[in-house]
């Protein structure tokens, strides 16, 4: 008789717990995934920024990225918040554009873009880092 009572209590607890899960809306806390790197932006020519913007528009980048909102990949404004516009970071991002990347912004995988020339990837990275 006692085992029946224990079994009923266990079943009741399980049902109650499951019902609470179904009625509860899952709220995941937003993580601050932008860890800014200190440094001042270096000046850049407007022609480079214009070229970068056009290249981004014509190379399918907006399939995974947006300017202000995180999509499959990080928002360009978030990338700009993380990295100062310096030659070293422009070079780093250019290599990520050319060779692909994963892990910097969580689990998304950015495929490589081997059809771009290094100077094109550099213009794209420069444009992205100008979106602060």
C-alpha positions as semicolon CSV with decimal commas, in nm:
position;residue;x (nm);y (nm);z (nm)
1;X;0,000;0,000;0,000
2;X;0,282;0,236;0,085
3;X;0,450;0,181;-0,254
4;X;0,121;0,279;-0,424
5;X;0,121;0,609;-0,236
6;X;0,484;0,674;-0,334
7;X;0,405;0,588;-0,695
8;X;0,103;0,823;-0,699
9;X;0,308;1,104;-0,547
10;X;0,583;1,049;-0,803
11;X;0,338;1,048;-1,095
12;X;0,163;1,357;-0,959
13;X;0,492;1,542;-0,919
14;X;0,599;1,447;-1,272
15;X;0,268;1,560;-1,424
16;X;0,273;1,884;-1,229
17;X;0,633;1,953;-1,332
18;X;0,555;1,883;-1,700
19;X;0,250;2,111;-1,690
20;X;0,458;2,390;-1,540
21;X;0,714;2,354;-1,820
22;X;0,445;2,369;-2,089
23;X;0,282;2,680;-1,944
24;X;0,607;2,857;-1,876
25;X;0,747;3,074;-2,152
26;X;1,117;3,020;-2,187
27;X;1,310;3,340;-2,135
28;X;1,675;3,306;-2,209
29;X;1,888;3,583;-2,070
30;X;2,066;3,785;-2,332
31;X;2,439;3,748;-2,315
32;X;2,666;4,038;-2,370
33;X;2,862;3,869;-2,646
34;X;3,046;4,181;-2,755
35;X;3,379;4,211;-2,582
36;X;3,525;4,537;-2,714
37;X;3,893;4,557;-2,788
38;X;4,033;4,893;-2,678
39;X;4,182;5,123;-2,938
40;X;4,116;5,430;-3,148
41;X;3,987;5,414;-3,503
42;X;4,229;5,505;-3,779
43;X;4,105;5,735;-4,056
44;X;4,004;5,578;-4,386
45;X;3,915;5,713;-4,730
46;X;3,546;5,745;-4,817
47;X;3,620;5,571;-5,148
48;X;3,725;5,256;-4,957
49;X;3,404;5,264;-4,749
50;X;3,189;5,304;-5,061
51;X;3,368;5,016;-5,234
52;X;3,324;4,794;-4,927
53;X;2,953;4,870;-4,904
54;X;2,899;4,780;-5,270
55;X;3,102;4,459;-5,241
56;X;2,899;4,349;-4,937
57;X;2,576;4,414;-5,126
58;X;2,682;4,206;-5,427
59;X;2,844;3,910;-5,250
60;X;2,551;3,763;-5,059
61;X;2,665;3,890;-4,719
62;X;2,314;4,003;-4,630
63;X;2,202;3,639;-4,648
64;X;2,356;3,594;-4,301
65;X;2,432;3,945;-4,169
66;X;2,238;4,266;-4,111
67;X;2,365;4,612;-4,024
68;X;2,193;4,652;-3,686
69;X;2,038;4,316;-3,593
70;X;2,197;3,979;-3,532
71;X;2,081;3,722;-3,788
72;X;2,257;3,394;-3,867
73;X;2,579;3,581;-3,811
74;X;2,659;3,888;-3,604
75;X;2,528;4,232;-3,694
76;X;2,786;4,452;-3,863
77;X;2,735;4,715;-3,592
78;X;2,824;4,452;-3,328
79;X;3,143;4,363;-3,516
80;X;3,227;4,734;-3,531
81;X;3,168;4,764;-3,155
82;X;3,414;4,480;-3,089
83;X;3,703;4,584;-3,312
84;X;3,862;4,927;-3,351
85;X;3,916;5,033;-3,711
86;X;4,289;4,963;-3,729
87;X;4,494;4,796;-3,999
88;X;4,559;4,488;-3,784
89;X;4,188;4,422;-3,727
90;X;4,097;4,503;-4,087
91;X;4,355;4,242;-4,189
92;X;4,216;3,991;-3,937
93;X;3,858;4,036;-4,059
94;X;3,972;4,026;-4,422
95;X;4,125;3,684;-4,361
96;X;3,802;3,566;-4,196
97;X;3,605;3,685;-4,499
98;X;3,842;3,512;-4,741
99;X;3,901;3,188;-4,547
100;X;3,579;3,155;-4,351
101;X;3,544;3,157;-3,976
102;X;3,372;3,002;-3,678
103;X;3,365;3,051;-3,303
104;X;3,415;3,424;-3,273
105;X;3,042;3,490;-3,236
106;X;2,910;3,158;-3,110
107;X;2,826;2,860;-3,327
108;X;2,755;3,011;-3,670
109;X;2,997;2,914;-3,944
110;X;3,093;3,168;-4,208
111;X;3,196;2,995;-4,530
112;X;3,507;3,106;-4,719
113;X;3,482;3,352;-5,007
114;X;3,771;3,244;-5,233
115;X;3,647;3,446;-5,531
116;X;3,723;3,774;-5,356
117;X;4,058;3,945;-5,391
118;X;4,236;4,042;-5,066
119;X;4,192;4,414;-5,136
120;X;3,817;4,359;-5,182
121;X;3,791;4,174;-4,850
122;X;3,989;4,455;-4,690
123;X;3,745;4,717;-4,824
124;X;3,453;4,511;-4,692
125;X;3,612;4,479;-4,347
126;X;3,690;4,851;-4,342
127;X;3,329;4,933;-4,424
128;X;3,201;4,699;-4,152
129;X;3,427;4,859;-3,891
130;X;3,300;5,204;-3,990
131;X;2,945;5,116;-3,875
132;X;2,979;5,225;-3,514
